[in-house]
Amino acid sequence: MNVSNAMRFAVLLFVLLLSCSQAKAQQPATSRNEVTVGTANVYREGRTLVIEYDISLGQDVASCDVELLISLDGGGSFSLVTETDNLTGDLGRITESGHKTIIYDIESIKRQLAGKQLAFKVNVRNKKKAQDDKGHIFVMGTVSTMSMFGLKAGYVKKYGGYLAYSDTFAGAGKHHYWAATAGGMMKATSWLYPYIGVGFGQLDFYHTSYELIPFEAGAMFKLGPVSLSAAVEPVLVLGEGVAGTFEFGVGFCF
């Protein structure tokens, strides 16, 4: 680059920085489903331009896409910066509010920019709504490897609980087993809900009765409105020892 072009480029950068390097505007309050971007602050750092901006995602916005726009006529019209290999920093998918920085390496294109009235703007698109964090009521029918049939129902948001009852529904004098349990549950992911519980039950084996303390540890899997579950259930037979069973369930989650 000759001296004349170097001076022109220096003047260009001076004008750009004078027009764009202003105090950051106070961001207005962001509504729940909107994204607010503050005024871009531009300065030169070596062979690059540094574009700083503040972004605030509303409470109901999980993420958005950020792109850099450039104007060659002082802000009259803007177009997308297409030299993506020259851009690094906080571009593309943004998931958190805060102070962001974009680095624009203009060394390879400074001749095309010389003499232009440059201005930059940060643009937001493709807002993604945050997942609804409402609680869920679930009701499931269950069956175990001990031929027990039952019902499990509860409520969970981040944390929750459930009640369950199961029975072999055998007639008097036969192998009859019933159990009632209660437990706690937590939301691990949008589809996985582990739970643990404990309860009380009774086993009638012909003319002898045994008191039971059933434990269970398992997980509910939420697939849209359908809920599935699987659990292992150690059973303490008081005065006798420990038995066990597996339980599976299917139902609905509202």
C-alpha positions, 0 to 999 in steps of 0.5 A: 500500500502506498503512502497516499492509500495508507493516509486515506485508510487512516482517515477512514478509520478515524472517521469511523471510530469518531462516529461509532465509538460512543458511550454505550446507550442504556438498554431499555427493559427487555420484555419477556419475549423480546431481545434488546441489543445496545448501541455497537461500540467500534474501535481498532485493535491492530489489523482488526476492528472490535465491535462490542455490544450488550444484549439482553434476552427476555425471560421467555427467550432461550436463544437467538442468532446474532449477525453483523451488518455493515453499511458503506454509506454512513448508515443509509443501507446495511447488508450482511457481512459475508466474509465469515472467515474474517469474523470471530467472537460472539456471533451466531447462536447466543444463549445468555445475556451480557457484554459481547465482542465481535472481532472483524479482521479487515486486513484482506479487504481494507482496499475495498473499504477505503473511502467508504463511510462505514457503519456497523449494526448488530442484527438479531433473528431466529428467536427461540422460545424458552421451554415452558417450565410449568409443572406436570400431572402424571397418571400411569398404570403399572405392572410388576414381575410379581403379577401386581397391577397398580396406579401411580399418580403425582405432580412434578415441576423441578421437584415433585412427588407421587403416590402409588398403590399395587395389588395382586387382586387374588382371592382370600386364602391365596397368594395375595400381595398389596403395597402402597408407596409414596416418593419424591421425583425430580426433573433431570432433563425435559424428558427424564424424571428419576424418583425414589419411594418407600411404603408399606404393604402386606403379603397373605400367603394362604393363612399366614400374613407378613408385613412388608416395607417396599422400596423403589427406585426408578425413572419416568420418561416423558415423551410428549403427552405419554409417560413411561416408567421403569423401577426396581423394587426391593421388598423387606419382608419383616422377620423373614428377609428381602425379596424384590420385583421390577415394575413398569408403567405407562400413562399420560402426563399433562 
